[in-house]
Amino acid sequence: MKKSLTMMALLSLTLGSFAADKTETLTSPNGNVKLEVTVGQQLTLNVFQGDEQILKNCALSLQVGKEQFGQNPKLSSAKRSKVDATVKPVVPLKYAEVPNKANQLSLAFKGGIGLDLRAYDNGVAYRFTVKKGKGQVDVVSEGLGLNLPEAFTAHISKTRGFGTSYENPYTHLSTAELKSGDEMTYLPVLFETPKGTKVLFSESDVRDYPHLFLAPTGQNAFEARFPKSPETWEPSGDRGWKVTKERACIARTSATRTLPWRFAVIGTDADIAQNQMEVVLAGKSELDDTSWIKPGQVCWDWWNHWTVWGVDFETGINNDTYKYIIDTASKYGVEYILLDEGWNKRVQDPFTYADKIDVKELVDYGAKKNVGIILWLSWLTVEQHMDLIKHYADMGVKGLKIDFMDHSDQWMVNFYERVARECAKNKLLVDFHGSFKPAGLEQRLPNLVSYEGVRGMEQGGGCQPANSIWLPFMRNAVGPMDFTPGSMQSAQPEDNRGTGSMPMGGGTRAYQMALYVCFESGVQMLADSPTRYLREDECTRFISSVPTTWDDTRVLAAKAGDYYVVAKRKGQKWFIGAITGDKSQDLSISLDFLSKSGRATIFQDGRNAHRIAVDYKKVDQQVTPQTQLKLHLVRNGGWCAVIE
């Protein structure tokens, strides 16, 4: 009898726990995306697109101080609302206007923890909210069990630790191959379901909080990992640092605030490439006056190693060379030149110039030619001499390239914001290198016009089109990306043996030119030598005519890892760019997006570009909205056009 009563009691408890579970469903405006959040013994998410499950029983948790939220959470209220707004980015990399339409569910739990969830037609997003009164709290941990319903293909960038330049090549494998203890990955991550649906996972509105990493746990699952919040640190060399003491939390932050949005974009390859989820979740611009923010192209010195020839002065890090670069930029209407590492005598001293450099003289010379000056600095130098920002702004410098942060903990996230805010106060642009991915700051402080954090052309032969073809679907799909394209000495990968003074760039000439249309950055570099650009005048005139901001974007054909074709409009002009990886492609594209007929100037791979990468052909033809263009791209090839 006693045994029977015990079994009944256990059964009652079990049934009671099931009865206590509450599931709230949220669907996107068009009904195609569905999110289910279950409040039971755990807080879990399920995500569906149509009849396909995308995420399964993803457990969410949060520890604030000693309070562990996520185990048997107590729901206080559930409120539904609609998001219906239009975002107008100050630096529009895809669209002048971005619709922000979603259905939202806001859950409040006992203890001052909340959860906001959104369902968009192209994905889902969630964030925690904390309401703990005034002062500060320690966020000890934020938990995410990212569980896939079955084996997906994962496209990831592996890293052994939290210190990284975010430039590792992509790895492509089945999630079934990943196990607990394998290397982490930084975001964004791209998944592909067995049905071919793409899922891009990343985050936005990261403020006073570390960036998220994912670590595999086996069984097609990942868990969130965060670097601890540094309490004290000391410099290491002229651009590094060593954390000497960590807090026992990932963030010491405001007691009442929203935490970062985590999002998943779901759809076709084209849906991923043209998404603006990071933008709409980022928050509004905090600057009252943005009229001085001028995105543009930049003639860059470091990649081509100050290589100029056929002149009557000795070239190198000196004012004569930089004046020649300014003259070249002015000839082609390029807005800026960059003085990279070497312009100051010591990296740690931003006020003492190298022997043959006078920055003020270059600023004044450039002003006469309508060319602005951007200066490279290590982040450590900026941190130790924050007064340099006002000093160089007063001199007339237009922007700073800040390098080698290589971390994304709370302290470093706040460093980015402090610097961008101080630069905004002094009307300076910012381009962060050695940097984490975009995660909203560039929308709130739009003088932050680009980030690196990509395996770009400065990697030389280590930057191959077979890896770069993924960028429109991954790194560039979450914001601006300083890839530094523009090699005129183009080379197929097996021939890419460039040296410091005579560098080469992977891919064909048409590929390198198409990157200016395909890749997005508020400052877009022209990485090669002025001499080469002057000798390749018709190619240079095309790439220097490509805008860095756009009114409209249309992905015409896309398959992640294979090819990408995009059309972008600025005013009345349309530009089209097409790139491929290590396999040739024959593609057909429609020009039905045109409102009227026009003249197309086309640059395409030459007959022998598959072997001799500099081989290209220029074609002019009339086109109409009914035109179907046939594109042949050789391996590592490209195609680009302007229609006017």
Sequence and secondary structure as in RCSB ss.txt:
>XXXX:A:sequence
MKKSLTMMALLSLTLGSFAADKTETLTSPNGNVKLEVTVGQQLTLNVFQGDEQILKNCALSLQVGKEQFGQNPKL
SSAKRSKVDATVKPVVPLKYAEVPNKANQLSLAFKGGIGLDLRAYDNGVAYRFTVKKGKGQVDVVSEGLGLNLPE
AFTAHISKTRGFGTSYENPYTHLSTAELKSGDEMTYLPVLFETPKGTKVLFSESDVRDYPHLFLAPTGQNAFEAR
FPKSPETWEPSGDRGWKVTKERACIARTSATRTLPWRFAVIGTDADIAQNQMEVVLAGKSELDDTSWIKPGQVCW
DWWNHWTVWGVDFETGINNDTYKYIIDTASKYGVEYILLDEGWNKRVQDPFTYADKIDVKELVDYGAKKNVGIIL
WLSWLTVEQHMDLIKHYADMGVKGLKIDFMDHSDQWMVNFYERVARECAKNKLLVDFHGSFKPAGLEQRLPNLVS
YEGVRGMEQGGGCQPANSIWLPFMRNAVGPMDFTPGSMQSAQPEDNRGTGSMPMGGGTRAYQMALYVCFESGVQM
LADSPTRYLREDECTRFISSVPTTWDDTRVLAAKAGDYYVVAKRKGQKWFIGAITGDKSQDLSISLDFLSKSGRA
TIFQDGRNAHRIAVDYKKVDQQVTPQTQLKLHLVRNGGWCAVIE
>XXXX:A:secstr
 HHHHHHHHHHHHHHHHHHH EEEEEE TTS EEEEEEESSBEEEEEEETTEEEEEEEEEEEEETTEEESBS  E
EEEEEEEEEEEE  SS SS SSEEEEEEEEEEEETTTEEEEEEEETTEEEEEEEEEEEEEEEEEEEEEEEEE SS
  EEEEEEESSS   S    EEEEGGG  TTS EEEEEEEEE TT  EEEEEEE   SS   EEEE SSSEEEEE
    EEEEEEETTTEEEEEEE SSSEEEEEEEE  EEEEEEE HHHHHT  HHHHTS     S  TT   EEEEE
STTTTT   SSSS  SSSHHHHHHHHHHHHHTT  EEEE TTSEEETTEEEEE TT  HHHHHHHHHHTT EEEE
EEEHHHHHHTTTHHHHHHHHT  EEEEE     SHHHHHHHHHHHHHHHHTT EEEESS     SHHHHSTTEEE
E  S  GGGGGG  HHHHTTGGGTGGGGS        SSEE GGG    SSS  EEB HHHHHHHHHHS  SEEE
E S HHHHHHTHHHHHHHHHS SS SEEEEEEEETTTEEEEEEEETTEEEEEEEE SS EEEEEE TT SS EEE
EEEEE TTTTTSTT EEEEEEEE TT EEEEEE TT EEEEEE 
